[in-house]
Amino acid sequence: MAIKEEMIDGKKVYMVTAAAFDAKGKRFQKKRRGITSYREAERVQFELKRELALIREQTPSYRWEEWFKVCMDRMKVEYKATTLLNYEGKNRHWIMPFWEGKDIKSITPQDVHDVVYDKAKNSSWYTRKSTLKYIKRLLTMAFEEGLIPKNPALQVKVKVPQAKQAVLSKTEVDVLLREAKAVNHRFYEVWVVAVLTGMRSGEMYALKWTDVDFEGDKIHVTRAWNSKNGFGETKSAKHRIVPMSGELKKFLLKHRMRQGAGSEFVLPRLEEWTGGMQAQVLRSFCEGIGITQVKFHDLRATFITRLLGQGISLAVVMAIVGHSQIKTTQAYLRLAGLELKGATEALEIEVPADQAGAKVINIGFGGD
């Protein structure tokens, strides 16, 4: 704050200046010139002080790109680098071209709808859904900070058409493993472990012999691997135990003997697996032996539906496969048809049985 004398056209006047920092830490200044008396300059100084105080107490307003940067800086502590890259990619392609310079206080449900449905109309439903998910998260952070009165993205929904999931029947699993062993397929051991544990691809890739407890008949799932982050936490960020069946124990003991001492990882380091081509390898082999062409992750679905089909409870299956929500496991009940099994028995309609010696009468419906 300052009051300074100035000479304008030979007359003494006063200039009052005031400076402060707003809630975002940005410095700003107010100035009044040409005041004819010192008393009036003091009054103006008081008014400027009051204006500055009000500005300092105001909730800061962010443009979209400013708020996005704030969020990314805060999320670095909590999220993986790949997750942040996903946010940045979605923002760069689907949000920033339309919201750059937009005050986050002015964003409406229609704005969100336009980005998700109109601007991204040529993208997949999964892209739309993930874009909406990221927008909701960022605007929720703004709401929690008190920067916006409500989250406008909560009124927008994206329903993704459910993709058809495939599973192998018991017979097809037998064919897959038998044929893979017969030709000494490089993925044979990987497929055996997949159908007998239901572990995710990255969890199997990270599995070490120190995680296998032969005495306790269990496998400790403590880490996962992917090409972007390397070794890290499992998808749920929780450790779990997969019980080892007698068949799996017998297989792993033989496999360990074949591997020899000094092997750290249970399964081989295959080029296609490291390069993310494991699904294509499996699908191609299934096509060649004449069974359902499944993706690699479908082996996990096969494991889950087999357990549920044998009457293992949802809670137990959920714990074994590491689902964080029971509704995820419940979806496999529908995949296995178990929710519908036996329902049509309630019809109690019987088809008349054939009688011995009965003659079949052909009743015509017109024509020759």
C-alpha positions as CSV (number, residue, x, y, z in Angstrom):
1,M,0.0,0.0,0.0
2,A,1.3,3.4,-0.9
3,I,0.2,7.0,-1.4
4,K,2.5,9.1,-3.6
5,E,2.4,12.7,-4.7
6,E,2.4,13.5,-8.4
7,M,2.4,16.7,-10.4
8,I,-0.1,16.9,-13.3
9,D,-0.5,20.1,-15.2
10,G,1.3,21.9,-12.4
11,K,-1.1,20.7,-9.8
12,K,-0.3,18.3,-6.9
13,V,-2.3,15.1,-6.9
14,Y,-2.0,11.8,-5.3
15,M,-1.6,8.2,-6.6
16,V,-2.7,5.2,-4.4
17,T,-1.4,1.7,-5.2
18,A,-2.2,-1.6,-3.6
19,A,-0.9,-5.1,-4.3
20,A,-1.8,-8.6,-2.9
21,F,-1.9,-12.3,-3.8
22,D,-5.1,-14.1,-4.7
23,A,-6.1,-17.6,-3.5
24,K,-4.1,-19.2,-6.3
25,G,-0.9,-17.4,-5.3
26,K,-1.0,-15.0,-8.2
27,R,0.1,-11.4,-7.6
28,F,-2.3,-8.6,-8.7
29,Q,-2.3,-4.8,-8.2
30,K,-4.9,-2.0,-8.0
31,K,-4.1,1.6,-8.7
32,R,-6.0,5.0,-8.5
33,R,-4.5,8.3,-9.8
34,G,-5.4,11.9,-10.0
35,I,-6.7,12.2,-6.4
36,T,-6.9,15.9,-5.4
37,S,-6.4,15.7,-1.6
38,Y,-4.5,13.5,0.8
39,R,-7.6,13.0,2.9
40,E,-9.3,11.6,-0.2
41,A,-6.3,9.5,-1.0
42,E,-6.6,7.9,2.5
43,R,-10.2,7.1,1.9
44,V,-9.3,5.5,-1.5
45,Q,-6.6,3.5,0.2
46,F,-9.1,2.1,2.7
47,E,-11.4,1.1,-0.1
48,L,-8.6,-0.6,-2.0
49,K,-7.6,-2.6,1.1
50,R,-11.2,-3.8,1.5
51,E,-11.4,-4.8,-2.2
52,L,-8.1,-6.7,-1.9
53,A,-9.3,-8.5,1.3
54,L,-12.5,-9.6,-0.6
55,I,-10.5,-10.9,-3.5
56,R,-8.2,-12.9,-1.2
57,E,-11.2,-14.6,0.4
58,Q,-12.8,-15.5,-3.0
59,T,-12.6,-19.1,-4.1
60,P,-10.1,-19.2,-7.0
61,S,-11.4,-19.9,-10.5
62,Y,-9.5,-22.3,-12.7
63,R,-9.5,-22.8,-16.5
64,W,-9.7,-26.5,-17.4
65,E,-6.1,-26.8,-18.4
66,E,-5.0,-25.2,-15.1
67,W,-7.1,-27.5,-13.0
68,F,-6.0,-30.5,-15.0
69,K,-2.4,-29.7,-14.2
70,V,-3.2,-29.2,-10.5
71,C,-4.9,-32.6,-10.4
72,M,-2.0,-34.4,-12.1
73,D,0.5,-32.9,-9.7
74,R,-1.6,-34.2,-6.7
75,M,-2.3,-37.6,-8.2
76,K,1.4,-38.4,-8.8
77,V,1.5,-39.5,-5.1
78,E,-1.4,-41.9,-5.4
79,Y,-1.5,-43.3,-9.0
80,K,0.9,-45.2,-11.2
81,A,2.7,-43.5,-14.0
82,T,0.6,-45.5,-16.6
83,T,-2.6,-44.2,-15.0
84,L,-1.4,-40.7,-15.3
85,L,-0.4,-41.3,-18.9
86,N,-4.0,-42.5,-19.5
87,Y,-5.4,-39.3,-18.0
88,E,-3.1,-37.2,-20.1
89,G,-4.0,-39.1,-23.3
90,K,-7.7,-38.8,-22.8
91,N,-7.4,-35.1,-21.9
92,R,-5.2,-34.4,-24.9
93,H,-7.4,-36.2,-27.5
94,W,-10.9,-35.8,-26.2
95,I,-11.2,-33.0,-23.7
96,M,-8.6,-30.2,-24.1
97,P,-9.6,-29.5,-27.8
98,F,-13.0,-28.5,-26.6
99,W,-12.5,-27.2,-23.0
100,E,-9.2,-25.3,-23.3
101,G,-9.7,-21.9,-21.7
102,K,-13.0,-22.9,-20.2
103,D,-13.7,-21.9,-16.6
104,I,-14.4,-25.1,-14.6
105,K,-17.3,-23.3,-12.9
106,S,-19.1,-22.9,-16.2
107,I,-19.0,-26.6,-17.2
108,T,-22.5,-28.0,-17.5
109,P,-23.9,-31.6,-17.9
110,Q,-24.5,-30.7,-21.5
111,D,-20.8,-29.8,-22.0
112,V,-19.8,-33.2,-20.6
113,H,-22.4,-35.0,-22.7
114,D,-21.1,-33.2,-25.8
115,V,-17.5,-34.3,-25.2
116,V,-18.4,-37.9,-24.5
117,Y,-21.1,-38.5,-27.1
118,D,-20.5,-35.9,-29.9
119,K,-16.8,-35.1,-29.9
120,A,-15.8,-38.7,-29.2
121,K,-18.5,-40.2,-31.4
122,N,-16.0,-42.0,-33.6
123,S,-14.3,-43.7,-30.7
124,S,-15.2,-47.0,-29.0
125,W,-17.7,-47.2,-26.2
126,Y,-14.9,-48.1,-23.9
127,T,-13.0,-44.9,-24.8
128,R,-16.2,-42.9,-24.1
129,K,-16.7,-44.6,-20.8
130,S,-13.1,-44.1,-19.6
131,T,-13.2,-40.5,-20.8
132,L,-16.3,-39.9,-18.7
133,K,-14.7,-41.7,-15.8
134,Y,-11.7,-39.4,-15.9
135,I,-13.8,-36.2,-16.2
136,K,-15.9,-37.3,-13.2
137,R,-12.8,-37.9,-11.1
138,L,-11.3,-34.5,-11.9
139,L,-14.5,-32.6,-11.3
140,T,-15.1,-34.5,-8.1
141,M,-11.7,-33.2,-6.9
142,A,-12.9,-29.7,-7.8
143,F,-16.1,-30.2,-5.9
144,E,-14.3,-31.5,-2.9
145,E,-12.1,-28.4,-3.0
146,G,-15.2,-26.2,-3.0
147,L,-14.3,-24.8,-6.4
148,I,-17.7,-25.9,-8.0
149,P,-21.1,-26.3,-6.3
150,K,-21.7,-29.8,-7.8
151,N,-20.2,-32.2,-10.2
152,P,-22.0,-31.8,-13.6
153,A,-20.5,-35.1,-14.9
154,L,-22.6,-37.2,-12.5
155,Q,-25.7,-36.7,-14.6
156,V,-24.1,-38.2,-17.7
157,K,-24.0,-42.0,-18.2
158,V,-22.4,-44.3,-20.7
159,K,-23.7,-47.8,-21.1
160,V,-21.1,-50.0,-22.8
161,P,-22.6,-52.9,-24.8
162,Q,-21.5,-56.1,-23.0
163,A,-18.8,-57.9,-24.9
164,K,-19.4,-61.6,-25.4
165,Q,-17.0,-63.5,-23.2
166,A,-15.9,-67.0,-24.2
167,V,-15.0,-69.9,-22.0
168,L,-13.8,-73.4,-22.7
169,S,-15.7,-76.5,-21.8
170,K,-14.1,-79.2,-19.7
171,T,-13.6,-81.2,-22.9
172,E,-12.1,-78.3,-24.7
173,V,-9.7,-77.7,-21.8
174,D,-8.6,-81.3,-22.1
175,V,-8.1,-81.0,-25.8
176,L,-6.1,-77.7,-25.5
177,L,-3.7,-79.2,-22.9
178,R,-3.4,-82.6,-24.6
179,E,-2.6,-81.1,-28.0
180,A,-0.2,-78.4,-26.6
181,K,1.7,-81.1,-24.7
182,A,1.8,-83.4,-27.8
183,V,3.6,-80.7,-29.9
184,N,5.6,-79.4,-27.0
185,H,4.1,-76.0,-27.4
186,R,6.2,-73.2,-25.8
187,F,3.1,-71.9,-24.0
188,Y,2.0,-75.3,-22.6
189,E,3.2,-74.6,-19.0
190,V,1.6,-71.2,-19.0
191,W,-1.7,-72.5,-20.2
192,V,-1.7,-75.3,-17.5
193,V,-1.1,-72.8,-14.7
194,A,-3.7,-70.4,-16.1
195,V,-6.6,-73.0,-16.2
196,L,-5.6,-74.4,-12.8
197,T,-5.2,-71.1,-10.9
198,G,-7.2,-68.5,-12.7
199,M,-4.3,-66.0,-12.2
200,R,-4.0,-63.0,-14.4
201,S,-1.4,-62.9,-17.1
202,G,0.8,-60.4,-15.3
203,E,0.5,-62.3,-12.0
204,M,1.7,-65.5,-13.7
205,Y,4.5,-63.7,-15.4
206,A,5.7,-62.4,-12.0
207,L,5.3,-65.7,-10.2
208,K,8.5,-66.9,-8.5
209,W,9.2,-70.3,-7.0
210,T,9.5,-68.6,-3.6
211,D,5.8,-67.8,-3.9
212,V,4.9,-71.6,-4.2
213,D,4.3,-73.3,-0.9
214,F,4.4,-77.1,-1.7
215,E,4.0,-78.0,2.0
216,G,1.0,-75.8,2.5
217,D,-0.4,-76.5,-1.0
218,K,-0.9,-72.9,-1.8
219,I,0.4,-70.1,-4.1
220,H,1.1,-66.6,-2.8
221,V,0.1,-64.0,-5.4
222,T,2.0,-60.9,-4.3
223,R,3.0,-59.0,-7.5
224,A,2.2,-58.5,-11.1
225,W,4.1,-57.4,-14.2
226,N,3.3,-55.3,-17.2
227,S,5.3,-53.9,-20.1
228,K,4.8,-50.3,-19.0
229,N,5.5,-50.4,-15.2
230,G,7.5,-53.6,-14.9
231,F,7.0,-55.5,-11.6
232,G,4.6,-54.0,-9.1
233,E,1.4,-54.6,-7.1
234,T,-1.5,-56.8,-8.2
235,K,-4.5,-55.2,-9.8
236,S,-6.3,-54.9,-6.4
237,A,-3.0,-53.9,-4.7
238,K,-3.7,-56.8,-2.3
239,H,-1.9,-60.1,-1.7
240,R,-4.0,-63.3,-1.9
241,I,-3.6,-67.1,-1.8
242,V,-4.6,-69.5,-4.5
243,P,-5.1,-73.1,-3.2
244,M,-3.0,-75.6,-5.1
245,S,-4.9,-78.6,-6.3
246,G,-3.3,-82.0,-6.3
247,E,-3.1,-82.0,-10.1
248,L,-1.4,-78.6,-10.1
249,K,1.1,-79.6,-7.3
250,K,2.1,-82.7,-9.3
251,F,2.6,-80.7,-12.4
252,L,4.6,-78.0,-10.7
253,L,6.9,-80.5,-9.0
254,K,7.7,-82.1,-12.3
255,H,8.1,-78.7,-14.0
256,R,10.6,-77.6,-11.4
257,M,12.7,-80.7,-11.9
258,R,12.7,-80.1,-15.6
259,Q,13.7,-76.5,-15.1
260,G,16.6,-77.3,-12.9
261,A,18.1,-75.4,-10.0
262,G,18.7,-71.7,-10.3
263,S,15.4,-70.8,-12.0
264,E,13.8,-67.8,-10.2
265,F,10.5,-67.6,-12.1
266,V,8.0,-70.5,-12.4
267,L,7.1,-69.9,-16.0
268,P,9.3,-69.3,-19.0
269,R,10.2,-65.8,-20.3
270,L,8.5,-66.1,-23.8
271,E,9.0,-63.3,-26.4
272,E,5.3,-63.2,-27.3
273,W,4.3,-63.1,-23.7
274,T,6.7,-60.2,-22.9
275,G,5.5,-58.4,-26.0
276,G,1.8,-58.8,-25.2
277,M,1.0,-61.2,-28.0
278,Q,-0.1,-64.1,-25.7
279,A,-3.8,-63.7,-26.8
280,Q,-3.0,-64.1,-30.5
281,V,-0.9,-67.2,-29.8
282,L,-3.7,-68.9,-27.9
283,R,-6.4,-67.9,-30.4
284,S,-4.4,-69.2,-33.3
285,F,-3.7,-72.5,-31.6
286,C,-7.3,-73.0,-30.6
287,E,-8.3,-72.4,-34.2
288,G,-5.8,-75.0,-35.4
289,I,-7.1,-77.7,-33.1
290,G,-10.8,-76.9,-33.7
291,I,-11.9,-75.6,-30.3
292,T,-13.5,-72.3,-29.3
293,Q,-11.1,-69.5,-30.1
294,V,-10.6,-67.8,-26.8
295,K,-8.4,-64.9,-25.6
296,F,-5.8,-65.4,-23.0
297,H,-7.9,-63.8,-20.3
298,D,-10.7,-66.2,-21.1
299,L,-8.6,-69.0,-19.5
300,R,-9.2,-67.1,-16.2
301,A,-12.9,-66.9,-17.0
302,T,-12.9,-70.7,-17.7
303,F,-11.3,-71.3,-14.3
304,I,-13.9,-69.1,-12.5
305,T,-16.9,-70.7,-14.3
306,R,-15.6,-74.2,-13.6
307,L,-15.4,-73.5,-9.9
308,L,-18.8,-71.9,-9.7
309,G,-20.2,-74.8,-11.7
310,Q,-18.9,-77.2,-9.1
311,G,-20.7,-75.3,-6.4
312,I,-17.9,-73.3,-4.9
313,S,-19.4,-70.2,-3.2
314,L,-19.1,-66.8,-4.7
315,A,-17.2,-65.5,-1.7
316,V,-14.5,-68.2,-2.0
317,V,-14.1,-67.8,-5.7
318,M,-13.9,-64.0,-5.2
319,A,-11.1,-64.5,-2.7
320,I,-9.2,-66.9,-4.9
321,V,-9.2,-64.8,-8.1
322,G,-8.8,-61.5,-6.4
323,H,-11.9,-59.6,-7.4
324,S,-12.4,-56.5,-5.3
325,Q,-16.2,-56.5,-5.7
326,I,-18.6,-59.4,-5.4
327,K,-20.6,-58.2,-8.4
328,T,-17.6,-58.9,-10.7
329,T,-17.7,-62.5,-9.6
330,Q,-21.5,-62.7,-9.9
331,A,-21.1,-61.8,-13.6
332,Y,-19.5,-65.2,-14.1
333,L,-22.6,-66.9,-12.8
334,R,-24.4,-65.5,-15.8
335,L,-21.6,-66.5,-18.1
336,A,-21.9,-70.0,-16.8
337,G,-25.6,-70.0,-17.0
338,L,-25.9,-70.9,-13.4
339,E,-28.4,-68.3,-12.5
340,L,-30.8,-69.8,-15.0
341,K,-30.0,-73.5,-14.5
342,G,-33.1,-75.5,-13.7
343,A,-35.4,-72.5,-14.0
344,T,-37.5,-74.1,-16.8
345,E,-38.2,-77.2,-14.6
346,A,-40.8,-75.0,-12.9
347,L,-42.9,-75.3,-16.1
348,E,-43.9,-78.9,-15.0
349,I,-45.0,-79.7,-18.5
350,E,-44.5,-83.3,-19.7
351,V,-44.2,-84.4,-23.3
352,P,-46.3,-87.6,-23.9
353,A,-44.1,-90.6,-24.1
354,D,-44.1,-92.9,-27.2
355,Q,-46.3,-95.9,-26.8
356,A,-45.1,-99.3,-27.9
357,G,-46.6,-100.4,-31.1
358,A,-48.3,-97.0,-31.8
359,K,-48.7,-96.1,-35.4
360,V,-47.6,-92.7,-36.7
361,I,-50.4,-90.9,-38.5
362,N,-49.4,-88.4,-41.1
363,I,-51.8,-85.4,-41.1
364,G,-51.6,-83.3,-44.2
365,F,-51.9,-79.5,-44.2
366,G,-53.1,-79.1,-47.7
367,G,-51.4,-79.7,-51.0
368,D,-50.4,-83.1,-52.4
